Amino acid sequence: MPSDGGRIGQLVSHVRVRMTRDVARLRVGGRELVDLRQGSQLTLPLWAAERVWDEGLAEPIEGVIDLSKLTQLAWRERRSAVELVELTERFYYTAASALAGLRERDPVTHKAFLESYQDIVSIRLAKILGFAARRLDPSLIKNMTEEEKELYTHVRAVVESWLESIGLGVK
């Protein structure tokens, strides 16, 4: 349920990339970059970085989620019965992008990635719903991503409204 503003915010945020080959001239984000060498690093808006990744010109330096990392996160999330495990700032966006890329490139890894991703989402969703049922103040909840904070705000409002309708609202 991320807002369009949240998605736009992610796309204009900046990420570091490493060039995977020499490029004489590259035009991205209204800038013209010249004489880029393999191994050189630059910072680009996420939307521009995705374009150079898709072209095979660069690779992300940070924030990449592979199956191994995702499986480890799922394991940690299962073991933490009450608290949310810390995720990277753009976790959902990065995981969804990786999942989409795997669909055609590697169907076997795609299936395993999807299962781990779904595990993480359903475990975190159950925890967030529990927080909303207990009407916890969002500032007391650690490690929620921006998307989860937005979800929590909506769910908590629904819970509050329902409790009010059955006579259990806070007066």
N, C-alpha and C positions, 0 to 999 in steps of 0.2 A: 504494500500500500504506500510505497514512497511517492511523494508528491513530484510533480514535474520539476519543481524548483530543486528538489533534492537530486534528481537525475542530472539536471543541468549543472548543478554545483559540482557533481562528480566529474562530468565531462570537461569542465573548464579547470579543474584542479590539475596540478602539474605532477609529472612523474619523470623519473630518470630512465633513460634508455642507453644501450650500448650498440653502436653500429656493428653490424655483422659482416659488412663488406665496405670497400671504398666506394664513395659516391662523389662524383665531380660537382654536381649541383642538385639541390633538393629544395623545393618550394613547399613549405608547410606553415599553416597558421599565419599567412600574410608575410612570412619572412622567407628570405632566400638564403639558404645555407650553402656554402661552397667548400670544396676540398675537404670533405669529411673522410676520415681514415677509419678503417676497420679497427674496432676496439675503443675508439673515442666515445666519450660519454656526453650526452646533452640532456637538458631538461625541456620537456615539451608539454603542452596541454594534453590531457588524457586522450581527447578525441583525435588529435594529430598523431600522438604516439601509436594509437591503434591502427592508423592508416599505414605508418611505416612498418609496423609489425606485420600487417596483412601482406605487404609487399615483400616481406622477407629482408628488409633493409636494416632492421634493428631488432633487439630483444629487450624486454623489460629487465631492469636491474633489481627492482624491489617490488614487493606486492604480488608476486606470482604465486598462484596456488596450484600445486600439482597433486596427483592422487595420494602420494605419500603424506604430504602435509595435511591434506583434507582428512585422510584416515586417522591421523594422529589427533587432529582437532575433534573428530567425532568420538574417539576413545576418551579424550579428556572431558568432553561435554557430558558423556554418559557417567563418568566417575564422579563428577561434581554434581551431587544430588540437588543442591539448593541454589548455588550461585552460578551465574553465567561465566563461561570462560572468556577471557579477553580475545577479541578478534581485531583484525586490522580495520582501519577506518573505512576502507572500501571493500570489505569482505564480500558482501552479497553481489556487488557489481562484478568484482573480479572472478568470483566463483561462477556466476552466470555466463560471463564471457568465455571462461575456460571450458565450461560445459558445452556451449554452442560450438566452439572450435573443435572439440573432440568428436562431436556427432559424426562428422564426415571423415575426419582423419583417422580415428581409432575407435571403432564401435565397441570393442571389448573394454578398453579403458573408460570409454564414455559411460558404459553401464555401471561399472564399479564406482566411478566418480559420482554419478547420479545417486546411487544408493547411499554413499557417505554424505553427500550434500543434503539429501532428504532426511537422513538421520539427524544431522545437525539442526536443520530447520525445525523438525518436529519436536526435538528435545527442548530447544530454546523456546519454541512457541508454547509448549506445556508449562515451562517455567514462567514465562511472561503472563500467561493466563492465570497462573497461581498468584503471582504478584498482584494482578488486577483484582482477583477475588478477595485478597487480603487488604486491598485498598492502600497499598504501600505508596508513600510519596516517591515519585520518580528519582528524586535526588538521593534517596537511600539505596537505589539499585545500581550496583556496579556493573560495568562492562557491557552496557547496552549500546548497540550501534545507533546511528541516527534513524535508520529505518525502523528499528525496534522501538525507539523512543516515540516515534510517530504512531506506530501501531499501539503501543501501550496507552498513549493518551486517548486514542479512540476507544479501545476496549474498556479502559477504566471508566470513561464517560458512560458507556452502555451499561456497565455493571452498576454504577452509581444510580443511573436512571431506573434500572430494574429494581434495585433494592428499595429505592424511594417508592416505586409503585406497589411493592408488597408490604410497605410499612416499616421497613428496616433502614431507611435512609437516615443519614446523620442530620440531626436538627440543630 
